[in-house]
């Protein structure tokens, strides 16, 4: 490839991986984001393509919260091509992730990557953000024209509140983001509750009421901010469920999530099939 012609979102490498699921193809992809080589998983259904694309924004940082293959395969089985970036600096990728700073571009350029795939139908690309991935997805919805509807699942919406409630994360946050008193603007710029008016797409909030890692207060705060800004949103709270839902509950919640995503894409004129709900 001519290095002068390389653009953000271009795929540099695409290697097929072994996958126990026989109805999808799984790839490890290296793509370009702001001049860096960033890696992620791509899952493509073997049938019913072309179909809509989707970006899954993982939570955590570095090895903690890394993308789980089973979960993105389950998403793809519902009739979507799913790309899940690892964010810069992970699994052999270049650069350093910074929790919603410059690594937010890795999500924006993932949208362009998905739109370039021959297996994907044209149109905006929905996003599902889990935990820290919730703010990553909403940053993309704020800054990227081709972002579609966003699902914030167990998501961080106020990083200042996360600093207060998660004492175990304070050292990492001070190192990666800064001190919340000295670099308060860095926390605000990453926190959707402070700029909900800039979110241009529908939002679905999914949260377990017994979430000990991201308190359900953050779901309520995001809903209140979206309500005040007059935005299109819905919220589904799952009684007594933790941060990571048990598998059966997770699959049922995914059914509701993909029914909502499909409905929102159809409202904007997209060509979408009804999502499968009988996923193995």
N, C-alpha and C positions, 0 to 999 in steps of 0.2 A: 504494500500500500504506500502511495506517495504521502510522506509525512506532512507535506504542505497542504494536502487535501483532507487531513483528518479533522473531523468536527466533533463537538460535544455530542455524546450519545452514540457515536459510531462503535460498532462491535469490532474489537481487535482479535479476539479468540472466542470460539464457541465449541466446547468439548462435551460430547455426550457422556453421561454417567450411567452406571448400572442403576436400575430402578426396579424394585419389586412390583410396583404397580404397572400392569401390562397395558393400561388404557391411556397412558401419558408418556411423553418423552421428557427426560430431565437433562438439563445442560448446566455446566459451569461456564459462565460468560465473563469475559474481560472487556470493559468498555471505557470510553474516554469521558472524563469529567474535569473541566477546567485544566486540561493538560495532564491530569493524573490518570493512571491505570487503576480502575476500580472494578471489583469483582462482585458477582451475585449469581443466584440461581434463576434459571428460566425453566418453566414447566409449560408444555404445550400438549393439549389434548390430541389424541391420534385421530379422532373423528370430529365431525361438525365444525371443521375450520373452513374458511376463516370465521373467527368469532371475536368478541370484544377482548381487549387487553385490560390488565389491572396491575397496579404496582402495590406490593406489600412492603410496608415500612416496619422493620423490626424494632424491638425495644432494646433496652440495655446499652452496654458499651463494651467494645472489644469482644472477648469470648463470652461474656455474660449476656444472655438473651439472643445468642446467635440464631439465625433463621433455622426453623425446624422443617425438614423436608416433608414430613407427614402432613403438616398443616397446609403448606402451599400446594401440595398435591391434592388435598381435599378441596381446596379452592378451585383448582384447575378442573377438577371433575365436575364442577358445576357449570362448565361451559365457558371458561375464560382462560386466555393465555396469561399466565402470572409471572411477573418478574419481581424478584426480591433482592434489592441491592444490599451488600454487606456494609456499605459505607466505606469511605477511604481509610486506608491503613489496616484493613482487616483481611485475614486469610491470604496474605501475599500482595494485597493492593497497596498502592503508593499513597503517601501523605499521612495525615493524622486527623481522626474524627474529633469534632469539637461540640457535639451535643446540640446541634441546631445552629451552628455558626456557618462556616463555609461548606461544611458537609451537607448542608441543605441542597446545594447544587447537584449533589449525587442523585437526589430524588427528582429534581427538575429534569436532568438529562436522561434519567431512566424513563421518563414519560416519552421523550423523543425516541429513545431506543425502541420502546414498545410500539410506537406508531409506525416505525420503519419496517416492522416484521411483516412478511407476506401472509402470515397466518392470522393477522389482526385486522379487523374491519376498521374503516376510518372513523374518526370521531374522538371526543375527549376521553381521557383515560381515568377511570375511578381509582381511588386509593383507599387502602385499609391500613391504618396506623395503630400498632399495638404498643401500649405503655409509652415510653419515650418516643416511639414511632408516631404517636398521635400528633405531637407538635411538629414532627418532620412533615407529616402529610398536610397539616394545615398551613405550614410555611409554603409548601408547594402550591396549595390552593390560593394562597395570597399572591404569589409571585409568578406562577406559570400559567400562561393563557390556556394551555391544553389540559389542565387538570380537570377531572370530572368530579362527580360527587365523592365525598370523603366520609369514611367511617372511622370514628375515634373510639378505639376499644381499650378500656382500662387505661385511658390516655392521660398523660401529663398535659395540663392546660395552664398551669401557673407554676413556673419553675421556682419562684420565690417561696411558694408554699411547700414545694417538694424539699427545698433546702431546710425549711423549718421542721418538717415532719419526718424526714429521713436522715437522722443523725449519722447513719452508716454511710451515706453518700456525700457528706459535706466535704471531706478531704478531696474526693474526686472532682466535685463541682468547683471547689476553689481553684484546683489545679487547671481544669479544662475551661471553665467559664469565667471564673474570677470570684472575688469576694462580693457577696450580695450588697454590702454597703458601699464598697469602693467602685464596683462595676455593676451597679444596679441596672443600668441601661442594657447591659448584655443579657440580663435575666428577663427584662421586659420585652426585648426584641424577640426572644424565643418563646414567649408566653401568649398564646392566642386570646386569653381573656382580656388582654390590654389592647388588642387591635381586631376585634371581631368584625368591626364595620368593613374591614378590608377583605374579608372572605367572600368570594363571589359565587360559591357553589353550595348546593345543599349539603347538610351535615347530619350524620346519624351518630348519636352517642350511645355506646354500649358499655355498661359497667356493672360489676358485681358489688352488692351492698356490703359484703364482708371483705372487700379488698384491703389487705394490710400493707400493700406496697405503694399503691396510689389511692389515697382515700377517696371515697365516693363524693366527698365535698367538691373535688375538682370537676367531676361531671356536672354537678349542680351549678358551679360557678361558670362553666362554659355555656351551659344552657341559658343561664341568666344573661350572659354577655351577648349571646346570639339573639335572644328575645329582645333585649334592649336595642340592638342594632337592626331589628326588623328582618332577620335572616330566616331562610327556610331550613328548619331543623326538626329532628325528632329525637326522643330519648327513650331507651329501653333499659331499665334497671332489673337486674336478676337477683332476686332475694336470696341472701345468705351465701352467694357464690364468691369465691376468692379471686385473686388476680388472674390466675390461669384456671379456666373452667375445667371441670372433669370432662372426659372425652364426649360422653353422651350429651351433656349440656352444651359443650362447645359446638357439636355438630348441629344441634337444634338452633343455637344462636346464629350459626353460619347460614342456615336456611333462611332465617329472618333477614339477615344482612344482605344476602344476595337477592332476595325478593325485592328489597328496598332499592338496591343498586340498579337492578334491571328495570324497575318501574321508573326511576329517575332518568335513566338513559333513554327509555322509550318516550318520556315526556319531552325530551330535547330532540326527538326525531331520529334517534339511533336505531340501527337494525340489530335487534337483540332477540334471542330465543329465550323462552321461559327457562329459568334455572332448574337444574336437576335437584331433587330433594331426597332421592333414594341412593345417596352416595354410600359405597361400601365402607 
